[in-house]
Amino acid sequence: MAHLLVIESWVGSMSRLLPRAIREGGHEFTFVTRDLHHYLRGAGSDGPHPLLAARNIITADTNDIDELLPHLERLHAVLAFDGVVSSCDYYLPTVARTAERLGLSGPVAEAVEAACRKDLTRRVLAEAGVPGPRFALCADEVQAAAAAREIGYPLVVKPVDLCAGMLVREVRDERELELACRALAEFPVNARGQDRMPVVLLEELLTGPEVSVETVSFGGGTSVVGVTDKSIGGAPAFIETGHMFPAAIAPGSEQEATDTAVAAIKALGLDHVVCHTEIKLTPGGPKVVEVNPRPAGNRITELVRHVTGIDLAAACVDVALGRAPDLTPRPTGVHSAAIAFLLPDTTGTLTAIGGADEVRAQPGVLELTLAEPGRAVRAATSNNEYLGHIMTADTRGRGARDVAERLIAHLRPAYEECSAELPSAVPA
């Protein structure tokens, strides 16, 4: 039995999948957080929150690395941690720094920091010749306007340090660029109380299908587990409306995508890490959107597990413990698995979601999870505002997405409309 140190987590599905993987691996964990109530507020009604199964729950300022590391070192002397992990993007650099300080297995901290900062990722990959969009890092609206004229409209405006597509926007002219820059300036602190970088990343708008490559890097090599394809909507935002594994793309495109992802991981210097690398299959070839040094979110890890039997959350635990993960595919009887997300299209209060019983009874449905009535909602602008999802399986071929999209269309959210502006959604 090993003892894992878990530093923060998302409240969403990975907050359940990672503890499950730790438990099923025969291990235990200590959970460190600056705000336990952040997780208790997000606990669903389907049993106790999995984080409460921790051997220890410790409160510490996880946002102050200079204070945190000596504190964790003292805990390590008493509790003897064997590895350290997190599923939350905002704390992945902290995990890497902690592993280095405690002498535990983990990726190089500078590599994780470069992967978690979109501007640093762009610079590292460009220097290594890994294909990506043209880009510019801008300190203010004046610089952004000049860079936009050079890159050319339409283009994409991004924060360098937010997740879930928050405040990522396509802009078509200088007025839209100005509004997007102001929206970023009005969001100086992320949902975990961390100060944001006051800069704007502009990127060439990439066209073509989007996929993600799921990989595990260990001992200097990277294993490709598979490729997931994505459905994107919500323009001018970029909201992930669904996924299917394996991707329904040509073998040649799949190979190009995996080669590009592996090259990006190598260029960043990432090892001892599970990665979720997003790629656009443009007319000019695959180009990197971003590299995430953690297992995929939005339950993509579950799609992979249903099809291949490979548990990427368990692989994350294994590499954190310095152990080679088992990535051997096993027959599951499922040829493809897909997820489709239900999005709100108005501001108000959710009163009901019709059609759930009929949809749940359909063959091939693996999961149907829906928000409870009474939830305040707003028209979706990021991946934080889903009303629920449906997951489906196809035992014959790659038809799972068609089933998921057909069934999600039968769900009928009803709202009590509200004219008052709601606060921006907080990431899970």
Buried (B, 14 or more C-beta within 10 A) or exposed (E): EBBBBBBBBBBBBBBBBBBBBBBEBEBBBBBBBBBBEBBEEBBEEEEEBBBEBBEEBBEBBBBEEEEBBEBBEEBBEEBEBBBBBBBBBBBBBBBBBBBBBBEBBBBBBBBBBBBBBBBBBBBBBBEEEBBBBBBBBBEEBEBBBEBBEEBEBBBBBBBBBBBBBBBBBBBEEBEBBBEBBEBBEEBEEBBBEEEBBEBBBBBBBBEBBBBBBBBBBBEEEBBBBBBBBBBBEBEBBBBBBBBBBBBBBEEEBBBBBBEBBBBBBBBBBBBBBBBBBBBBBBEEEBBBBBBBBBBBBBBBBBBBBBBBBBBBBBBBBBBBBBBEBEBEEEEBEBBBBBBBBBBBEEBBBBEEBEBBEEBEEBEBBBBBBBBEBEEBBBBBBBBBBBBBBBBBBBEEEBBBBBBBBBBBEEBEBEBEEBEEEEEBBBBB
